Amino acid sequence: MTTSFTVPAIAAERLPELLRGMPKAELHIHIEGSLEPELIFALAQRNRVAIPYASVEELRSAYAFSNLQSFLDIYYAGASVLLTEQDFYDMAHAYLARAATDNVAHTEIFFDPQTHTARGVAIDTVINGLHRACVDAQKQWGLSAVLILCFLRHLSEEDAFATLEQALPLRDKFIGVGLDSSELGHPPEKFAKVFAKCRSLGLRLVAHAGEEGPPAYIWSALDVLKVERIDHGVQSVHDALLMQRLAQDRIPLTVCPLSNQKLRVFPDLADHNLGALLDAGLVATVNSDDPAYFGGYINENFTQTFAATGLTAQHAYQLAYNSFEGSFIEASQKRVFQDRLQEYFARF
């Protein structure tokens, strides 16, 4: 539901402070995309893995891409340093520490097992390391964190099925499945059977659609895969009927503004359609996607987008409220977080 809470007027210069301090959920974060150059180098040394960069600075300067594919190439190269359960733990722990500082109260973390199993890393190594970091985040910071296993859409559906089978003995350590990697040329319906299987197992379902791909991909993610949430979804504005459907069915969109800018979906952040999505009554949220590569974690996404687009404190409240509504936590816990959010705004 769209909240009826009216935010008191807040001066524009106080907005960054408001955005940084408000409780929020992050629903679109690829854990491999949180791997900072410093940690890549540390893990490369620890595991004696050769990487084609002489220094942290050289690696950081290579984080320049023109499109999704050029980003993915360096993303997979960075992932090559992840070999042991401790590596996956350290990567997730670093992200979760940052999320806690950014006042993230709940996060639903994507991970790509096929990126690792293809290199001979056992799926147990991946999931156990990530899960242990999630358990520790709850103890250390009171930060609730869960895992969503993503299938790589440039690979076959058979490969996705094999990955699911490998993961099922660890079913208690992830809550759902998603679909990511190169969107163009890999429509959602390519994965219809594996998503039907996941649905029968009671897993929560999400999929990347409508980032670089057309609105048609969003329709098939909803109607063929039967997903509960659309990751990105910014191309939905080109289809009025789809916009009505998303608003009416309260389908959350996990929007990633700095990622959209970096990958040239919106080359100028001032042109981003986040405000239009909210004004149309959609359950849009703000997230960081691959923050190490795209120039910022969740609070940077909020502050830079608000500075560029002129969104208001009322929009900020709605986005944070939507992030809890769009999450997969229990309804009673959503209300706890949303009440905390309202108290924060009332106090501010």
Residue pairs with C-beta under 8 A, 6 or more apart in sequence:
1 250
1 325
2 281
2 318
3 317
3 318
3 321
3 338
5 317
5 321
5 342
5 345
6 314
7 312
7 313
7 314
7 316
7 317
7 345
8 313
8 345
8 346
9 313
10 18
10 313
10 348
14 348
15 303
15 306
15 313
15 316
16 303
16 306
16 307
18 313
18 316
18 345
18 348
19 299
19 302
19 303
19 306
19 316
20 102
20 103
20 299
20 302
20 303
21 103
21 344
21 348
22 103
22 316
22 317
22 320
22 341
22 344
22 345
23 103
23 104
23 105
23 320
23 337
23 340
23 341
23 344
24 102
24 103
24 104
24 105
24 286
24 298
24 319
24 320
24 323
24 341
25 104
25 105
25 106
25 107
25 108
25 285
25 320
25 323
25 324
25 326
25 327
25 337
26 99
26 104
26 106
26 107
26 108
26 287
26 288
26 298
26 323
27 107
27 108
27 229
27 252
27 254
27 285
27 287
27 323
27 326
27 327
28 110
28 231
28 232
28 254
28 255
28 256
28 285
28 287
28 288
28 289
29 95
29 107
29 108
29 109
29 110
29 287
29 288
29 289
29 291
29 298
30 110
30 111
30 112
30 150
30 180
30 289
30 290
31 91
31 92
31 95
31 109
31 110
31 111
31 130
32 75
32 78
32 79
32 82
32 91
32 111
32 112
32 115
32 290
33 75
33 289
33 290
33 291
33 292
33 293
33 294
34 91
34 94
34 95
34 98
34 290
34 291
34 292
35 78
35 79
35 81
35 82
35 91
35 292
36 94
36 292
37 56
37 59
37 60
37 63
37 292
38 56
39 90
39 91
39 94
40 51
40 59
40 78
40 81
41 51
41 55
41 56
41 59
43 49
43 81
43 82
43 83
43 87
43 90
44 50
44 51
44 81
46 87
47 81
47 83
47 84
47 87
49 80
49 81
49 83
51 59
51 77
51 80
51 81
52 77
53 59
53 62
62 74
63 74
63 292
63 293
65 71
65 74
65 262
65 263
65 293
66 264
67 212
67 263
67 264
68 182
68 183
68 184
68 211
68 212
68 263
69 182
71 262
71 263
71 290
71 293
72 181
72 182
74 293
75 290
75 293
76 115
79 112
79 115
79 116
80 119
81 87
82 88
82 91
82 116
82 121
82 126
83 121
83 125
84 125
84 129
85 125
85 128
85 129
85 132
86 129
87 129
88 125
88 126
88 128
88 129
88 130
88 133
89 129
89 130
89 132
89 133
91 129
91 133
92 109
92 129
92 130
92 133
92 134
93 133
93 136
93 137
95 109
95 291
96 107
96 133
96 134
96 136
96 137
96 141
96 143
96 145
97 141
98 291
98 297
99 107
99 137
99 143
99 145
99 297
99 298
100 137
100 140
100 141
100 143
102 297
102 298
102 299
103 299
104 143
104 298
105 143
105 144
105 324
105 337
105 340
106 143
106 144
106 145
106 324
106 327
106 329
106 337
107 143
107 144
107 145
107 146
108 145
108 146
108 147
108 148
108 175
108 176
108 327
108 328
109 130
109 134
109 145
109 146
109 147
109 148
110 148
110 150
110 178
110 180
111 126
111 127
111 130
111 147
111 148
111 149
111 150
112 150
112 152
112 180
112 181
113 123
113 126
113 127
113 149
113 163
113 166
113 167
114 151
114 152
114 155
114 159
114 160
114 163
115 152
116 123
116 125
116 126
117 123
117 126
117 163
117 166
123 163
123 166
123 167
123 170
124 169
124 170
127 147
127 149
127 167
127 170
127 173
127 174
128 170
128 173
130 147
131 147
131 170
131 173
131 174
133 145
134 145
134 146
134 147
137 143
137 144
137 145
138 144
138 145
144 329
144 333
146 174
146 175
146 328
147 173
147 174
147 175
148 174
148 175
148 176
148 177
148 178
148 204
148 206
149 163
149 164
149 167
149 174
149 176
149 177
149 178
150 177
150 178
150 179
150 180
150 181
151 159
151 160
151 163
151 164
151 177
151 178
151 179
151 180
151 191
151 194
152 159
152 160
152 180
152 181
153 179
153 180
153 181
153 182
153 183
153 186
153 190
153 191
153 208
154 181
154 182
154 186
155 181
157 190
157 191
157 193
157 194
160 191
160 194
161 193
161 194
161 197
164 177
164 194
164 197
164 198
167 174
168 201
171 201
174 203
175 203
175 204
175 328
176 198
176 203
176 204
176 205
176 206
176 328
177 195
177 198
177 203
177 204
177 205
177 206
178 205
178 206
178 207
178 208
178 231
179 188
179 191
179 195
179 206
179 207
179 208
179 221
179 225
180 208
180 231
181 208
183 208
183 209
183 211
183 212
183 213
183 217
184 212
184 213
187 213
187 216
187 217
187 220
188 207
188 209
188 217
188 220
188 221
188 224
188 225
188 227
189 220
189 224
189 225
191 225
192 224
192 225
195 205
195 207
195 224
195 225
195 226
195 227
196 226
198 205
199 205
199 226
204 228
204 328
205 225
205 226
205 227
205 228
205 229
206 227
206 228
206 229
206 230
206 231
206 254
207 221
207 225
207 227
207 230
207 231
208 231
208 232
209 217
209 218
209 220
209 221
209 227
209 230
209 231
209 232
209 233
210 217
210 218
210 230
210 232
210 233
210 234
210 235
210 236
211 231
211 232
211 233
211 234
211 235
211 260
211 263
211 265
212 263
212 265
213 235
214 235
214 238
215 235
215 236
215 238
215 239
215 242
217 235
218 230
218 233
218 235
218 236
218 239
218 242
218 246
219 239
219 242
221 227
221 230
222 230
222 245
222 251
228 251
228 252
228 328
229 251
229 252
229 253
229 254
229 326
230 236
230 246
230 251
230 252
230 253
230 254
231 253
231 254
232 253
232 254
232 255
232 256
232 260
233 246
233 253
233 254
233 255
233 277
234 253
234 255
234 260
234 265
234 266
234 272
234 273
234 277
236 242
236 243
236 246
236 253
236 277
236 282
237 243
237 273
237 276
237 277
237 280
243 280
243 282
245 251
246 253
246 282
246 283
247 280
247 281
247 282
250 283
250 325
251 282
251 283
252 283
252 284
252 285
252 322
252 325
252 326
253 277
253 282
253 283
253 284
253 285
254 285
254 287
254 326
255 274
255 277
255 284
255 285
255 286
255 287
256 286
256 287
256 288
256 289
256 294
256 301
257 266
257 269
257 272
257 274
257 286
257 301
257 304
257 305
258 269
258 288
258 289
258 294
258 295
258 296
258 300
258 301
258 304
258 305
259 265
259 288
259 289
259 290
259 294
260 266
260 272
261 267
261 268
261 269
261 272
261 294
262 293
262 294
262 295
263 294
266 272
266 273
268 308
269 304
269 305
269 308
269 309
270 308
270 309
272 305
272 308
272 309
274 284
274 286
274 305
274 309
274 311
275 309
275 310
275 311
275 315
277 284
278 284
278 311
278 315
278 318
278 319
283 322
283 325
283 326
284 319
284 322
285 319
285 322
285 323
285 326
286 298
286 301
286 302
286 305
286 319
286 323
287 298
287 301
288 294
288 296
288 297
288 298
288 300
288 301
291 297
291 298
291 300
296 304
302 316
302 319
305 311
306 315
306 316
313 345
317 341
317 345
320 341
321 338
321 341
324 334
324 337
324 338
324 341
325 334
325 338
327 334
329 337
